Amino acid sequence: MSPIGIDIAAKAYGCEHFGRLRRVMLHRPGEALGLVNADNYRQWLFDGVPDIPRFADEHDRYRDLLESLGVEVVELGDCLADGHERIARLPNLSYLHDTAVVSSRGAFVSRMASRARRGEEDLVHEALTALGIPVAHAFEEPEDAFEGCLLLSPETLLVADTERHTAATIARFIPRALEVFPEVITVAVPKARRFMHPDMIYNRVGHDLALAYLPAFLSAELWTRDGERDIDFRRHMADRGVEIVEVSDAEQRRWACSFVPLEPGVVIHYDMALAPDTRRRLEHRGVEFVLFRPDAILAGGGSLRCLTLRLHREPAP
């Protein structure tokens, strides 16, 4: 048992192997949402003032859905010895996905870009440590800004230079990432809220299928320990056996790429994110959808994936 009573015995972690999702961390929204009002909601990075009881009820419904699908849910607060006062000052903390990426070689803990979110990464660092998950990298410089990356495979990490990242932080991160992964892909994207995190423009559906909004890929580079070179992202992924299904501008704005893969070919998604034609195209490819109806939760400007810090996926079958 950990010092706070969490059983960490023989708990696997890591999500780069694309098998079934088994374990996640969530944070149930609470009193911190009361900080967000009609005068300051944009400063808190919300799209509107949250209805707190309904927001919490929808979050509970999502947790129940995950558990009904056989996913173990760990509550952030249960992993902290003393975090209540800090949690009460962080209304965005429910969006845990932005704070860390967990690989089998350890977690990459973010450095939140906005003053509204600074401090979230510290709580998540503590919680991961309590769960026995080592931290492979955390950002130490005060000027650092880095809100997440994508695990494309056991070999490849993708980093997007979004409005929540800085080029200097990414440049310092690449050599560290290459100590853990054989290659890193960096992508330049427009500095806009709609592209604030890399999973707003790309997400894997199965071993050979992904969704992407390619107009946001302004340029891409492949980094290895031998150097770097420019690549065409779509062609590069095709060479790796991954077909990209493009989403429209309207779909991208509805979080089309920001979903939770339950297992290869099965995704948990907002029911309004994809156009009927796109869903039919994916279903024709054998993709199954577990759909969730959002309402109050949309005030936070995020997706189900944003709420979900994935801790462990099984190895690919």
Beta strands, then each sheet from edge to edge (+ up, - down):
strand 1: 21-26
strand 2: 72-75
strand 3: 100-103
strand 4: 106-109
strand 5: 135-138
strand 6: 150-151
strand 7: 156-161
strand 8: 183-188
strand 9: 202-206
strand 10: 209-212
strand 11: 219-224
strand 12: 227-230
strand 13: 243-246
strand 14: 260-263
strand 15: 266-270
strand 16: 288-292
strand 17: 309-313
sheet 1: 2+ 1+ 17-
sheet 2: 3+ 4- 5-
sheet 3: 6+ 7- 8- 11+ 12-
sheet 4: 9+ 10- 13-
sheet 5: 14+ 15- 16-
end
